[in-house]
Amino acid sequence: MARKKPTDNAFVLFDVLYEDGSRTSNRKIPSSELTGMDGDSVARGMIEAQDRKIGEMSGQPRGAIKSIARSANQ
């Protein structure tokens, strides 16, 4: 019988779909940042900031985000 990984409620996971059709899964956003009326719209800005940082480090910028959704793997 396989053990399940312990869940860490400190993060909310998001799946991201990009304009070019590519997608990434399980992008971590601190749950403490997703409070208030804005909710998941804050996550989009944070994921865009993560993408810019990753693009700068790798030299391969990501495309524009088409949509985000909470991951079902939580």
C-alpha positions as CSV (number, residue, x, y, z in Angstrom):
1,M,0.0,0.0,0.0
2,A,1.5,3.3,-1.1
3,R,1.6,6.2,1.3
4,K,0.2,9.6,0.2
5,K,2.4,12.6,0.4
6,P,1.5,14.8,3.3
7,T,-0.3,17.9,2.1
8,D,1.2,21.3,2.7
9,N,-1.5,23.9,3.2
10,A,1.0,26.7,3.0
11,F,0.7,26.7,-0.8
12,V,-2.1,26.6,-3.4
13,L,-1.2,24.9,-6.7
14,F,-2.3,26.3,-10.1
15,D,-2.3,24.9,-13.6
16,V,-1.3,27.5,-16.2
17,L,-2.3,27.6,-19.9
18,Y,-0.3,29.9,-22.2
19,E,-1.4,31.6,-25.4
20,D,0.8,29.3,-27.5
21,G,-1.0,26.2,-26.2
22,S,1.7,25.1,-23.7
23,R,0.8,24.5,-20.1
24,T,2.5,24.1,-16.7
25,S,1.1,22.3,-13.7
26,N,1.3,22.6,-10.0
27,R,2.7,26.2,-9.8
28,K,3.0,27.1,-6.1
29,I,1.6,30.3,-4.7
30,P,1.6,31.0,-1.0
31,S,-1.9,30.6,0.4
32,S,-1.4,33.6,2.6
33,E,-1.2,35.8,-0.6
34,L,-4.7,34.6,-1.8
35,T,-6.8,36.3,0.8
36,G,-9.5,38.9,0.3
37,M,-11.8,39.8,-2.5
38,D,-9.1,39.4,-5.3
39,G,-8.5,35.7,-4.5
40,D,-7.1,33.9,-7.5
41,S,-6.5,37.0,-9.6
42,V,-3.5,37.8,-7.3
43,A,-2.1,34.4,-8.3
44,R,-1.9,35.4,-12.0
45,G,0.3,38.4,-11.2
46,M,2.5,36.2,-9.0
47,I,2.8,33.5,-11.7
48,E,3.7,36.2,-14.3
49,A,6.4,37.5,-12.0
50,Q,7.7,33.9,-11.5
51,D,7.8,33.5,-15.3
52,R,9.7,36.7,-15.8
53,K,12.3,35.6,-13.3
54,I,12.6,32.1,-14.8
55,G,12.9,33.7,-18.3
56,E,15.7,36.0,-17.2
57,M,17.6,33.1,-15.6
58,S,17.1,30.7,-18.6
59,G,17.2,33.2,-21.4
60,Q,14.0,31.8,-22.7
61,P,11.0,34.0,-21.8
62,R,7.6,32.5,-21.4
63,G,4.6,33.5,-23.5
64,A,1.5,35.3,-22.3
65,I,-0.8,33.5,-19.9
66,K,-4.2,32.6,-21.4
67,S,-5.8,31.2,-18.2
68,I,-5.0,29.8,-14.7
69,A,-7.0,27.3,-12.7
70,R,-6.5,25.7,-9.3
71,S,-4.8,22.3,-9.7
72,A,-6.9,19.3,-9.0
73,N,-3.9,17.6,-7.5
74,Q,-4.2,19.4,-4.1
